[in-house]
Each structure stands twice: as C-alpha cells, then as structure tokens.
C-alpha cells in the first residue's frame, strides 16, 4: 500500500517498501469534520461557554478600542473562521467594527502583502476591518521578567482597551506548545524581547510537549501577563486543517485545555526508535520555508535511532524564510561548532540552525524540496528530487531489515519512547 504525503500545495506518494517493517504514525482518530460549518459550530459553542472568564460580549463595553491578535501566513490558524464569530460577540456587546483593529503577529517573520492579509481573513471582512502587521520597532516597554526578558510590545496592542488573541495549539520544539500567550510573546514583541525569551531554548526543559519546568513557556507567559490578555480563542486542527476542538476564555486555562486535548490525540508512543523516518511538514503553509519546516524535522528526530535517516518532505517555496537562519545554516560549520557558537552568542534565526545541528549530530537528513541541491548540501542535508530516490538511498544506507516510520503530519504529532513500551502502531 502506498502512502500519500503533503508537499506544498500538492502531494507526493511514498511507495510501500518491500522487505521492511513499515508503519504509519498518525494522530488518534476522531470524528471527521466534513464542512466548514461544523468548524463554526465548534467555535461558536466554545465562545458561548468560555472557561475562566465571562463571555466576550460581557467583557467589552461600547466605545472601547479592541485589538484582535492573530497568526501570520506561516501558521495554519483559520482566522477566516474564527474572526466572524468573535466579531459577532463584539457586536452583541455594542462594539462597532470601527473600534476594532486586527493585528497579525509577525514575530520576526516577513510582512504580508495586502492580498495575503485579505486571503487570511476573507475579502468581505478585509473591506470592513482595519488590518495591520505588527512592527517590532514601534513598541512600548512595559518592564522586565524575572529572567531578564525586556517586555517591549507593539504600540497599538498596548494602547488598546481590550486585547483578544486567536491561535492554534500545536507542539512547539522549545516552547512546549504554540498558542495561548504565545500570540503576544513573541507574536507582537520587539527583537530584543524575542531574542531574550528564545535564548532560553538552550536550557533543560525547553522541549516539545513540556509545560512544567519549561523556561521559555514560563517566561513568555509572565511577559504576556504584564501586557494583559482579556480573552483568548484557541483551536486544535486535524490533518486537513479542519477544526477539531476549540476553547475560549482565560489565556492559561484555554491553553492548557487545548494542550490536554492535543496530547490525548497526538502524543503517540513507540516501542523503540526506528531506522528511517519519512516525514512531511504537512504541506503549505507548514512547509512554506525551511524555517517553518524545521518543526517537523525536530519531531521526526524523536523517533529515529542514532545513525538513522530522516527523509523530510518540505517544498520550501519561499526558501529559508529568515536571513540569519540561512547564514548560520549554510556557514560551513560542523554541527558541534554551530551549537557551541549559539551557546556563546544567541542569535535569532541562528537558534533554528542550532536545533537542526542537534538533529544532524544524531542522524542523516535527506531533504526533498524546491531548494537548489547546492544550498541543501551547504545545510548539511542530502538533496533529492523525489521521495522514491530518497527512500531507496536511505534503505541502502541503513541495511536490510530496516524499520521504517512514515509521519504524514510531522509538525502535528509527537513520537515518544517511554520506559514502559507499548506496541508499535500497526501498519495502515
């Protein structure tokens, strides 16, 4: 049986290899969401029954200036589904759309075109509501966290009377999970704030699926509390980016509720690590560039044995996605040299190169992408045009009797190898 993996806006088929022990690692099954109307019903239900706060329509007063912070184009957040439901609650509170501003939290990512902004929220709403990208240079300093992170936040967000955050909860390779307070920190903060917070990724506890004792998550939530979040709407998405679960209300309670749901569905135990992992970043926008595709690579690394092979399918139509990341990754250093350089001088963008270096110390990485072969080799990867060629080379490298794992949704599933080992998932 062949397996279909997403690649950019299309798919690639992985031929089922003969003579291998092959398994597909997918999230645990849930009822399928067939129509966007089903997603709207899930979100509406969450908005009507918030956790830890009154309903949004009971929080906002007429005449108040409201900022809604949402994700940029590199994230799969279904803003076009969430925003109309939030705006309806605001209208119920007597808040006119002229008092609402939508801010796309860019962090350190590139700015949108106006056409991209319209596509993210839908043209009808785009013509009604003011939309702006966050600006890391136009900030107000609110103080410093206990760890020394300067809290510098996009001015319109600070000056708003009410702050509402939208987001998707997924595994994050050093913040534990996306979503929650992460919409604000790093979403709408300065370079200095982001760099200080992200520098803690090198500390113990900063890893995917961990909240307690995670210094990055604890610091960003402290910073967000200084800003103030009035209401949050977070969702968990399925493989086709459909809304499976939603929670609304208090920023921390909502986030933890979504994390629990995600763990139950997408933390999957393996009996042991395998020889070869074939992983898709999940298609566009998760593989829009190599900067974003790294998350799937990191999750796949949790499943591969030392000396094994990871085959990453990531189109990377926009290249590397970050200039510092590209410079660090293609600088000709060994993985050890790159990681030591990062410990001595933390640089945003370079931090993802260091994370990739940590993977390269443990396994070979074969990359199927639209990047030039020369650039791929400079990253320390082996380039391939097709997944068939990459798989043939990987099986030749690891030898006969290879154990193979396929991860169609690499950024959305976290393999674990516990001390008490259950059976490996069965073949699909």
N, C-alpha and C positions, 0 to 999 in steps of 0.2 A: 504494500500500500504506500502511495506517495503522500507527502505532507506539503501543504501549501503555506508559505510564509509571506508576510507583507514586506514589500520593498518599495519605498517611496509611495507613489500613488498607484502602484501595481503590485503584482505578486510574483513570486518565484516558487517553483515546485522542487522539492527535495526528493530525489528518487530513493525509495526504501532500499538500504544497502543489504546485499546478501552476505550471510556468514557473520553477522554482527548481532549483538544483543542491543536492540534499539527500542527506546521508549520516548513517548511524548509527554512533556511536563506542561500541564495546563492548569489554570485555576479550577477549583472545585465547581461543579456545575450548579447553575442557578436557573430559575425560570427565565426564559428568553424575553427580552424587551423587543417587541416586534415593531412598534410605532413610536414616533417621537411624542405622540400624545400620551403614551404610557409614562415616558420620562417626565413630562409636565405634571402628570398626576402624582408621581412620586415626590417631586419637588414641592408641589402645592401642599401636599399632606405634611411634609416636614415644616414648611413655613407656617402652617396653621397650628402646629403643635411643637413649638420651639423648646429646647432644653436649656434651663438655667437663666432664661430671660422671658419677659413678656413678648408678645408678638411685635414685629417691627412696626406695625401700624399703631401700636400703643406706646412706642418709644419716641417716635418722631412727632414733632409739633409743626403746625402750619408756619411757613416763613423761614424755617431753619434751612441752612445750607447743608446739603448731603453730598458726600463723596462716596462713590462705589468703586472699590479697587478690584480689578480682575486681572487675569493672567494675559501674557502676551502671546504672540503667534507660535512660540516654541512649545507651548503647553496645550494639552488637549481639552482644556476647560470649555464646556459647552455654554459659553456666555450667551449665545443666542437663545438658549432655552431658559437659563436662569434669570437673565435680566428682565424679561417681560413680567415674570411673576413677582420679582422684587419691586418693580415699578408699580404694579397693581396695588401692593401693600402700601406703598408710599402715597399713592392717590387716595387710598382709603383713609389715610391719616391727614388728608388735606394738603399734601405736599405737591406743589406744581412741578412739572418736569423742568421748568426754567430754573428751579432751585437745585437741580441735580447735575452733578458732573461725574462722568465715568473716567477713571484713571487706569490706564494699562500699566501694570507694574513691570518695568523692564529689567530691574536689577542692573546688570552690566551688559545686557543684550542690545542689539541694534534697534533703531527707531522703526516704527511702522510707516508704510505709505498710507495715505487716506483710504485707498481702496482696500488695503488689508484690515484696517480698523472697521470699515463698513462690513467686510465679509465676516469678521469675528462676531459682530452683534446683530447683523441683519440690516439691510438698507433702510427699511421703514423706521427703525429706531434710530439709526445713524442720522437721519434727517431731522430728528426731534430733540436729541440729547447732545450736550457738549461732550466731546471725547478728546482726551489728551494723553500723550505718553508721559510717564514720569521722567523727571530730569534730575540726574544725580548731582548737578551743580547748583540747582535752585532749591536749597534746603534750609531748614531751621534746626539748630542744635537744641536738644531737649535735656541733655545730661549724659551720664556715663553709667554703664552697667557695672556690676561688682567685678566683672572680669576685665574691665577697662575698655569696653567697646563704646566708642562715641556714638550717640544716638542722633543721627542727622537725617531728617525726613523731608521729603518733597513738600514744599510750602503749601500748596493747595490742600494736601491731606491734613496737615497740622491745623490749618485755619478753618477747616470745616467744622460745623456744629455736630454732625453725626457722621460716623465712619462705618461703612458696611463693606465686608470683604467676601469675595467669591473665590472658590478654588476647588481643585481636585486633590484627593488624598491618594498618594501612591508611595511606594517605598523610595527613600532617598538615600544615596550611598553614604552620606555622613551626617545629615540632619535627622536620620531615622525615617522620617516620613515627610512628604510635601504637605501642603495645606495648612489650615489653621492660621497661626500668627505669621507664617512664612510669607503670606501675601504682602504684609507690611515690611518685614525684615527677612530677606533683603529686598523684597519687591520694589519698594519706593524709597530706598535709602541712598546715601552717598557712597562713593567708592571707599571712603575711609571706614564707614560702618560695615560694609560688606566684607572688606578685607580683614578687619579685626575679628569679626564673627567667624568667618570661614577659616581663619588661621587655626582655629581650634579643631579642625578636621584631623589634625595630626595627633590629637590626644586620644588615649584609650576611651572607649565608649562611644566614639563618634562613628557609628556604622549603621547600615541599613537595618530597619526593623527594631531599633532600640530607642526608647524614650528615657527611661530612668537611668541617670548617670551619663546621659549624652550631653557633653558640654556645649555643643553647637545649638541643639534644640533648647536647652535651658537658658542660654544667653539670649537667643532671639526672642523667646517668649517673655523674658524680663524686659527687653527693649520694647517689644510691642505693648506691654502693659504701661510703659511710660508714655506711649503715643495715645493709647486708648482705643479700644475696638468696641463699638456698640452692638454689632450684630454680625454674625458670620453664617454663610450658607456654603457648605461643602458637600461634594458628591464623590462617590466611588464609581468608576466606569468599568464596563465589560470590554471584551476583546474588540467589539465593533464600535467602541467609544460610546456605547449606549449607557444611560444612567441606570445603575443597578440599585443604588442606595443613596439617600440624602439625609442630612441632618442640619438643623438651623438653630441659632440662638447664641449662647455663650461661646466665646472663641476656644476655650480649652475643652469644655465639655463636648462641644460639637466635634472637635478634632479627635478626641480620644474615642468617641463613639464610632467615628469612621475608621480609625485605626483598628479597633477591635473587629469590625466587620471585614476589613481588608485582610487582617491576619487569618481569620477563620476561612477565608476564601482563597488567599493567595500565598500563604506561607506553606510550602509543601516539603515534607520530609523525604529524604533519600536514604536508602540503605547504606550507600557508600558513594564516594566520588567516582566519576567516570573518566574514560579516556578521551572522548571527543564530545564537545558541546556545540551544536549548531543553533545559533540564536539570532532571532530577528529583533531589531529595536522596536518593532511594532508598526513600521510604515510611517508615512507623513502624519503629523509633524514631528513625531518622536525621532525620526532619522533625517530631519531637515539639515542637520550638520553633524560633524563628528563630536562637537562639544556636547550636544544633547544625547547622541548615541552611546556615549561612554557609560551611561547609567545601565544600559542593558548588558554591556560588557562586564561591568562590575558584578552584576547579579549572576551572570554565567560563570564567573570566576569562582563563585562559591560552590559550584558543582563539579569542577574539573580537577583531576588529580594532578599533583606536581609532575611536570614534564609532559602533560597532555596538550591538547589542541582545542582552541576556541575558534569557531568559524562565525564571524559577525557579519550579518547582512544589514547594511546601512547605506542607503543611497548617497547621503551627504550632498544633496544638490546645491546647497549653499556653502560647500567647502568645510572649513574648520569651524567657522562660526565665532571665532574670537582670536584677535591678533596675537595676544600674549600666549594663549594656548598653543597656537600654531608655532610660534617662535620657540617655545620651550620643547614641544614635542618633536620638532624637526631639527633640533640643535646639534645632533650628533653625539649626545651624551649616552653613556650606559645607563640602564635603569637605576643602578646604585648611585651613580653620580648625580642624576636628576633628583632623586629623592633626598639626597644629602643637601643639595643646593636649596631645595624647598625648605628643609628644616632650618637652614641658616638664614634664609631670606624669603619669607612667604610672599608670593605674588599671585593676585587673582588671575585666573586663566592658567597659570603655571600649576595651580593646585590640581586641576584635572589631568594635566600631563603627568603629575606625580602619581595620581591614582592609577593611571594607565601603566606607568612604570612598575608599580607594585604588582600588577597583573602579569606583565611581561617577565618578571622575575620567577613566576611560578609556571607559566605556560606559554606556548606559541600562540600567536594570534594571526589568523588568516582573515583578511578583510575583502568582502565583495562589495564594491562601491563604485561611484562615478568619479572618484578621485584618480589622478594620474598614478600609474604604477610607481614612478619615481618618488612622488610625495608619500605614498603608502610605505615604501621601503624606508624612507627617512624617519618615519614614525616608529620603526621597529617592527612593523607588521609585514606579512607576506601578501602581496596583491593577487586577486583572482577576478576574472570577468564573470564566471558563473559559479553557482554553488556546487554543481556537479564536479567541476575541476577541483575546487577546494576540498570537497569531501574525499575525492579519490586520493589526493595528496596527503590528507590527514590520516586516512586509514593506512596508507603506506608507511607513514612516519611512526604510528603507534604499534603497528604489527598486527598479526592475526588475533582473532578472538576479541576484537575491540568492543568495549561497552560504549554505546552512543546515546546521547540525550539530545532531543530536539526541543527548543523553547520558542514557540511561535510568538509569545508576548513577553520578550525578555525584560522590558522595563517595568512590567506589571506583576511579576511573580518572583518570589524569593526562595530559592532552594535552601534547605537546612539539612545538616547531617548530625542528628542528635546522638548522644551516647547510647540511649535505648533506641535501637534502629528498627523501624517498621519496614515492611516490604517495599521494594522499589515499585513505583506506579507501573501498571500493566500497559502493554502496547495498545495504541489506538488503531 
